Amino acid sequence: MANSATFPSLFGRATVFSEEHSRLRDTLDRLQSYCILLGHANVPPELDPQHLLEQLRGLVFDHFAGEEADDYFGTFRAQAPALAEQVGRLEAEHWRILEVIGDLSRIAQCADDRDELIEGLARLMVRLDAHERAEAELTRSFFETEAPGKQPRGGAVTHPITDTASYTE
């Protein structure tokens, strides 16, 4: 059973990561705008793909480092060992995503590869959305299985304050 003292910290970190997802989404939206405007002669300088990809890589790197910290993913592993494999898959995906962003940054340097860049950015956006959904599922699973007093239906539940058992139907 989880120590309830860790929940506010973990909850707070989940909120911070949600806010970071908004900043990441803003950068991705600007990259998408770049893709839409590529056919036009005058792409605004704030939509420079090289700069945006470098900015995205920095945001994503910092975001992933925070998630992989002991007080976030480490808490999931320590308090819900059944989720360790799922955490490991997400961490491995972090590095693959950073590699993809690096590849796209190299492609952005070549004016000839605009179509490849657009297609790669579209795939990256789909991948990041899927990754974000998997992280949300991990968090949901953690809180569903680790809430104090939470047991599957039909089992004994120990009340977190009185330490007495009751049974669910």
N, C-alpha and C positions, 0 to 999 in steps of 0.2 A: 504494500500500500504506500502511496506517495506521502511524503511529509508535506503537510499543507502549507508550511512556511515557505516552500519553494514556489508555490503557485503565483503569488503576486509578481515575483521577479520574472518568472517565465511568461506570465501573461503580459507583463510590461514589455518584455523583449519581443513577443509576438506583435504587439502594437507598433513598436519601432520598425520591425521588418515590414509591416503593412505600409507604413509611411514611406519606407525605402522603395517598396514596390511602386508607389506612386511616382517617385522621382525617376525610377527606371523606366516606367511607362511613358513619362514625358520625353525622355531621350529617345525611346523607341518611336514615339509618335513623330518626332522631328526627323528621324531617319526615314520613316514612312513618307513624310512630306517630301523629303529629298527625292525618294524614288518616283513619286508622282510628278515632281517638277523636272526630272532629268530630261524630259523631251523638250523643255524650254531652254532657250539660250541663256537666260539670266537667272541662274540659281542663286538665291541670297547667300551671302557669306556665312551666316549663322547656320546654314544647312550643309556646311562642308562635311562630307562623309568621313574623311580622315579624322577630323577633330571630334565629330560626334562619336565615332567608334572608339577613339581613345578615351573620351569621357565615359562612354558606356562601360568599357573594360574596367576603368577605375572604380566606377560605382558598383559594378557586379563583383569585382574582386573583394572590395570592402564588405559588401553585403554577404557574400559567401563566407568570408572569414568570420563575421559575426555569427552566422548560423552554425558554423562548425565549432564554435567555442564551447568550452565545458559547461557553461551555464545555459546553453540552449540544446543543441544536439546531444551534448554530453549528458544533460539531464534526461533526455529521452532514453538514451542507452542505459543509464544507471537505474532509472526508476521503472522503465518498461522494456526489459531485455528482449521481449518478443518483437519490438520495433527496430532492433539493431540492424537487421538486414536491410530494411527499408531506408534507414538513415544512411547506411553504407552506399546504397544505390544512388541516393541523392547527392552524397559527397562526390562520388565518382562522376556523376553528371555535371557537377560544378566545374570540374577540370575540363571536361569535354566542351562545355559551353564557352569557357574562356579560350580554348584553342580555336573554336569556330570564330569567335570575335577577332582573334589575332589573324586568322586566315582572311576574314573579310577586310580587315584593315590593310593587309597586303594587296588584296584585289582592288581596293579603293585607290591605291596609288597608281594603278594602270588605267588610263583613260579608255583603253580599248575594251575593257571587261565590264562595261556598264550593265549589260544584261545579266552577266554572272553575279554581279554585286546585287542587283535587284532581286534575283532569285534566291541568293544566299541570305539576304536580309529577311525575305519573306519566310524562309525555312527557320531562321533564327527566332523570329517572332512566334511562330507556331511552337517551336521547341521550348521557349521561355514560358509561354502560356501553359503548356503541358507540365513543365517543371513546377511552376507556381501552384497548379492544381494538386500535384503530388505532395508538395510541402503542406498545403492546406489540409489534405487528407491525413498526413502524418500527425499534424497538430490536433486535428479532430479526434483521431484514433487515440492519441495520448490522453487527452482530457476525458474521453469516454471511458477508457479502461483504468485510468489512474485517479479519478475523482474519489476523495475519501468516502468510504462506505459503499462504493459502487461494486456490485457483484452481478453476474449473469442472473437472469430470472430463474427462480426455483432454488436458489442457493441461500446460504446464511449471509446476512449483512451485519457487520459490526458497526454500531452507531459510533461516530468519531468522538463524541463527547462523553457519553455514558459508558462506553466500552461494553455494551450489552448486545447480544445477538438477537436478531429477529429473522424471520424467513419470508421470502417473496414467493408469490404464486407462479 
